[in-house]
Amino acid sequence: MSADHSSTGSLDGDFRQLAGAPVAGLIFDMDGTLVDNMHVHNDAWETWHQRHGLAFDRERFFRDTAGRANREVVGMVKPDASEYELDTLGLEKEAIYREIYRSQMAPMPGLMALIAACEARGQKMSVATAATPENAALVLDGLDLRRHFVTVVSPSMGYRGKPHPDLFLAAAEAMGLAPGQCVVFEDAPLGIEAARNAGMRAVGVKTMLDDAALDGSNTVFSIKDFTDERLKGLLEG
């Protein structure tokens, strides 16, 4: 599927019946979705790999790990790491990221207008992110976004990371909505898969990858940012 498909003709299989269902809730990934910062995360991971003498394939690393919790990522490259090392090494990477990104923060183009329109329509919004609490605070509080969301859920609260559906299901529950009433905004294949596993439609956000990479059976379409005119048809229908 490509970005040219309509919002009613892109879904496959069990998700086709949701094509015309009203959207009552929006669930946003944070990194690469609310903000265009995944390249900074990759920069931080590259620096982290270099410090530890590890090879780093930038494109493959993003495809394989975006949306996973840090402990999972560290465990993939250091399978013999202890529980303490999993936590410590993950925190080291995040400190590198925050140092780089703090002066660069900005909301994704069109995001604030989208939020205002959804609030005017009474649609609920939440965030489901693999980010650490410190990183979430940097973005959500630094850009004064947190007040717009019913909840912010992350693996730090005991949920499994993406592609497991836990984060999205918890967000839907907090909003008092069924999965089919929600649309997920995601920039990574694992996030699209997690939305599918939760029984939710997804809109891909092309900050790092193209339409083909974000093409799932539950993908409505993919957007460059929140100024895309197709969102009106999806969210106002």
Buried (B, 14 or more C-beta within 10 A) or exposed (E): BEBEBEBEEBBEEEBBEBBEBEBBBBBBBBBBBBBBBBBBBBBBBBBBBEEEEEEBEEEEBBBBBBBBBBBBBBBEBBEEBEEEBBBEBBBBBBEBBBEBBEEEBEBBBBBBEBBEBBEEEEBBBBBBBBBBEEBBBBBBEEBEBBEBBBBBBBBBEEBBBBBBBBBBBBBBBBBEBBBBBBBBBBBBBBBBBBBBBBBBBBBBBBBBBEBEBBBBBBBBBBBBBBEBEBBEEBBEE
